[in-house]
Amino acid sequence: MRARAARAVGRVPAPWPFLLAVFVGTKVVLSLVGLLALSAFDEVPWAPPPDETTMREQQRAVSGRRWLSLWFAWDSFLYDRLARLPLDEPWRDFGFPLLYPFLARPLAPLLGGNTALALLLIANVAFVLLLYYGYRLGERLLGDAAAGRRFVRYLVLLPAAFLFQAALTESLFLCLALATFHYAERRRWLVVGVVGFFLALSRSVGFLVVLPLALVLLRQHGYRLGPRALWGYVRTGWPLVLVPAGWLTFMAFCRWQSGDWFAYKHAQEQGWGISVQNPLGVLWHGLTGAPARDALRVWIAVAVLAVLVAGARRLGLPYLVYGLMMVLVPLSMGPPVYKSLLRYLLAAFPVGLVLARWARHATADVWLTAVLALVQGALFVTWLAYWTHFII
C-alpha cells in the first residue's frame, strides 16, 4: 500500500506534490489550532460580548461544524449577501468589487444553493493556484526551484496569511496578482490583460497594478525612449488597457444598478467613513496619535516598508513599486483602514521575495520560519477572538 501510494505521488508532476503538501499541512495545522482556541474561549464567560453574538449566529447558520464555520467572519457575510442578491432588483448599498461574490453564483447550485460554501471553496482553490503562481514566479525571479519553494513558504508564513483560507478576497486577489506578473515575465501580454481585467474586478487597488506591469514591459525593452520605442510598447503591451477596463466595468455596473457611477465610493464613505487622504499623514498619525493596537498595526506596515526598501536593489523597480502601492494605497483610505491593515498587507508579496532571498542560508531560514510561524499563530488566535477587531 505504501509503495503504491509512493508511485502515485511520483506520477504527479512537480511542483504539485510540494504545493499540495503546503496547502494540506497549513489547513490541518490551522484548523487544529483554531478548534483548540475556540474551545478555550468557550470557558471565558465574557466571550463573545453581547454585541458580537450576531456574527456567531451567522457562523452557526453557515455550518454547525466549527472547523468549517471558523473561516467565516465580518466581510464574509457581506460577500454572501452580494452572492445572493437578485440582479433584477436595484442595488443601492454595495461597497465591494464583485468578482468574488459573482464567482460564487454559478458554483452555488452545485453545492445545494449554499453560496457561503461556494465562497469558501473559491477562496481555497485560489489559495492553491496562488501557491502555484508564487512558485513559478519565485523560481524565475530568484533563480532556481529551491528558491521558488522558499518563496511559497514565506507567502504562507506572512503574519496574517491564515486569511488565505478564509471566505475573504485575500487569496483570490493575490492569486490573480501573482498570475499577472508570472505571465508578464514570460511576455504573454494578452494573458496578462485578461487576468488583469479580473484582478481589477476583485479589489479596488487592482486596476493600479497596471503601473508595475507597465514597468515590467519597459524593463524588458531596456527602458528605451523615442517614437519607435513607444510604438513597440504599444504593439506589445496594448492588452494592459484591459486592466483599468476591469474597474470601468465595475463602475458601469454601479451606474446600471444605482444610477451612480461612483456608488462604490459613496458606499465606502457612508458605511465606513473612508475618504482618500495622504497615506504618509495617515501613517504618521498611526505612529504618534493612534491607540496602541492601531499603532502596532502601523508599525507592522513600517516593517513591511523597511523590508521592501532593504531589498529594493534585488527586487527591481516593478516589484518595489507594486509592494509600495500595496502598503500606501490602503493607508490612503484614512484611519478606518487600521482595523484591516494587516489583511491588506498580505497583497505585498514582494516582501516574500526579499525574505526568500535572505533565507538562502539554512540558519537564517530556520530563524525566520520560527519567528514568522509564532507571530502568525498569535495573530490567528487573536483573529478567532473576533471581538478584538484586531485583524478585520
N, C-alpha and C positions, 0 to 999 in steps of 0.2 A: 504493500500500500504506500509506504513512504517513498519507495523508488518510483512508483507510478506518479505520485504527486510531484516528485522532483523532475521527472521527464516532462510532465505537463507544464510546469513553471518554465522549464528550459525552452519550450516552444514559443513562449510569449516573447515577442521582440523587445529588446532594450529600447528605452529605459523603463518600460511599463512595470516590470516586477518591482523595481525600486520605488516608482511613483505610487503604485497601489499599496505598497507596504507603508509608505509615509502616510497616505490617506487613512488606511485602516488603523494604523498604530495611533495616530492622533485622535481619531474618532473614539477608539476604545478607551484610551487614557483619559481624555477629557470627559467622556460620558461617566466613567467611574468616579472621577474626582467630583463631577457635578452632582451625582447622586449622593455621595458622601457629604458634600457641603450642604445640600438641601435637607438631608436628614438631620444634620447638626442644627440647622436653622429652625427645624420643627420644634426643637427643645427650647427655643427662645420665645418667651411669652409675647414680646412686642414685635415679632417678625411674622408677616409684614405688618406695618402700621395700617390703620383703617383706610387711609387714602390710597393705598396700593392694592387693596383686595380685589378691585375690579380687574386688574391685569391678571391676578392669579385665577380668577374665574374664567377669563378669556383663554388662559393656558389650558385649564381643565376642559374647556369646550373643544379645544383642538385635539387633545388626547388625554386619557387618564394615565398614560404611561409617562412617567417623569423623564425617562431618558430621551423621550421624543419632545415633550412639551417644553423642556427647559431651553430649547433652541428658539423659542418664540418670545419676543419682548418688544414693548413700545411700538416702534415703527412697523414691526411685522404685521400687526393687526390693521394698520392703515393700508399697507400694501394688499392685505387680504380683502379689505373693503373695496379697493380700486379694482381688484381682480373680479369682483362680483357685480359691480355697478353696471346696469344695462346701458348700452351705448345710445339707445333711442330716447333716453331721458337726459335733460340738460345737467351738466356737471357745473357746480358753482364753487366748490370748496376744496379743490385738489391742489396739493403743494409738492408733488413728487413727479419726476420724469417717469414715463410709462412703460419702458421696455420690460422691466422686471415683472410687474403685475400682469402685463399683457401676454407675456410668455406663459403665465400660469393658466390663461383662459382655455387654450386648446388642449392643455395637458390634463386639466381638472376632470373632464368627463371620463378619462381613462382611469381615474382614481376615485370613481364614485361621486364625482362632483366636489371633491374636497380641495378647494383652492388653497387652503393653508398647507396641506401636504404637498401640493404641486409646487408651491413657493419654496418649500424646504428642499424638495428634490432638485429643482433648478439650481438652487444655491450650491448644493453638494456636487452636482455634475459640473458646474462652473468651477468649483474648487479643484476637481480632478484635472480639468483642462488647464486651469491656472498653473498647476504643478508641471504639466507637460510643456506649456509655452515658457514657463520660467526656466525649466531645464534646458530647452533648446536655446533660449536667448543667453542664459548664463554660459553655456558651453561655447557659444560663438564669441561672446564678448570677453570671457575670462580665459579662453584658450584650450580647454580640454573637458572631458566628461566628468572627471573628478570635481573640477570647479563648478560645473553645472549642478552636480548633486549637492555641493555645499551651498550654492545659491538657493536651491529648493529648500534645504533645511533651514536656512536663515529666514526665508519667507514665512515658514510656519512657526518660527521662533520669535517673530516680531511681537512686541508687547501685547497687542490685542488681537493676535492672529486667530484666536479661537472664534472670532466673529465670521471667519470664512465659512464656518459650518452652520451658522445661524440663518434663519429666514430673513435675511437682510441683503442689501445690494453689494456688500463688500467683495464677495468672491466673483460676482458677475462683472463688476466694473474692472477689477484688476485682471481678470482673465482676458477681457477684451483689450485692455491697455497693453498687456504683455504680447497679445497676438498681433496688435498693430505694429509694435516695434520689431517683433520677430519677422514679420513679412517685409517690413521696411528695410531691415538689414539684408534681406535676400532680394531686394529690388522688385518685389511683386506689388507694384503700386496700386493696381486695380483692386487686389485683395485688401490692401491697406485701406483704400477708400471705402469699400463695402463694410469691412469690420468697423472702421472709424465712424461710419454713419450710425451704427447701432451703439457704439461707445457713447456718442453724443446723446443718444436717447436714454442711456442708463443713469446718467448723473449730470448735473448742470455743468460741472467743470470739464466734462468730457469733450466738448467742442473746442476747448482751448488746447487740447493735446495736438491739434493741427500745427501749433508752433514748433514744438520739439521734433515732430515728424518732418516738418519742412527743413529743420536744421540737419536731420539725417540725410535728406536729399541733397542739401547744399554740401555737406561733408563728402558725400560720395562723388561729387563733381569738383572737389577741391576748392570749394567756396569761390569759384570763379565769378567774375562780374562782366558786364557788357551785353550788348544786344544778342549776340549769338548764344552766349551762356544762358541768358534769360529765356530764349526760345527753347533751349534744351531742357531747362527746368520745367517749362510749361508743358512741353511734349511728353516728358516722362512723368511729371508729378501732378498732372491735371486731376487725377482721381482724389487728391486731397480736398477738393472742393466739396466732396461728399460728406466730410466730417462736420463742418458747420451746417451743411444741409440737413443733417440729422436733427440738430437743435431747432432749425427753422421749421421742420416738420412738426416738432412738438408744439412750437408756438402757433402753428396753423391749427393744430388740434385744440389748443386753448381758445382760439378765435371761434372755431366751429361750435364748441360746447358752451362757451360762456359769453361770446361776443367780445372778448378781451384778449388781444394778442399777448398781454403780459399778466394773465391770470395767475400763472405760477408765481411770479414775483410778488404780486399783491397778496396772494395767499400766505407766502412766507412772511411778509411784513406784518400782516394782521394776526396770523396764528402764532408766530414765534418771535415777533419783534426784530426780525432780521432786516438790516439795511446795509448797503455797501459802505465800507469805511476803509481808512488807511490801515492795512494789515500790520504795519510796524507800530502804529499807535496802539492797536489792539494788543499786540504782543507786549509792548511796554506796560500797558495797563494791567495785563495779566501778571506780570512780574512784580509790579510795585503797588498796585491798588486793589487787587482781587483777593477774595477769600483764599485760605490756604489750599483747599483742594483744587480750585481753579488755577492757582499759581503752580501747583505740582504738574497739572496737565500742560501748562505753557512751558515749564522747564523741560518736559519731555520733548515738546516741539523744538525748543532751543537745542537739545541734544541731537535731534534729527538733523537740524540745520548744520550743526557743527560737524557731524559725520559726513554730510554731503560736501561741505566746503573742504574738509580734510582730504576727501577722496576725489576732489574735482579734477585734478590733472589726469588721473587714470579713467575717470568716468567719461570724460569728453563733454563738450558743450551741450549736445542734445539731452543727455541724461541728467546733467546738472540742472538745466532749465526745467525739465519735467519735474525733478524732485523738488526744486524750489517752489514751483507752481503748486504742487500738491500740499505744501505747508502753508504758503502765503495766501492762496486763494480762499481756503476755508476761513482763515483768520480775517479776511476782508468782510466776512459776514457779521462781524461785531461780536461783543461779549456773549450773546446767546450760543455761539459756537463752542464755548468752553465745555459744555456738557458732552458734546460729541467729538471733541477734538481728537482723542485717541483713536476713535473709529476712523476718522478721515485720514489720519496719518498713515494708515495701512496702505494707502494708494501710493506712497512714496517708495516704490520698490527699488530705486537705485541705492537706497540705504543697504539693502541686502547684498547688492553687488559689491559695495565697499567692504562690508563685513566678511563676505566670502573671500575677498582678496586678502584681507588682513589675516584670515584664519588659515592661510596656506600651511603654517606650521602647526603640528599636532597639539602642542601645549596651548597655543592661543585659541585653537578650535575648541578644545575641551573647556577652557575657562569661559569663553564667550557663550558656548552652548549652555553651560551650567547656570550662568548668571541670567541669561535670557529666559531659560526654562523656569527658573524661580520667579522672575518678575511676571511672566505670563500666568503662572499658576496663581500668584497672589491676585492679579487683576481679574482672572477668571472667577475666583471665589467672590471677589468684590462685585463683579457683574451679576452673579447669581443672587447677591443681596440687593435686589432690584431697587429697593427704597433708597439706596445711597445716591443714585443718579450720577455715579462717577464715570461710567463708560458711555452711556447714552442718556 
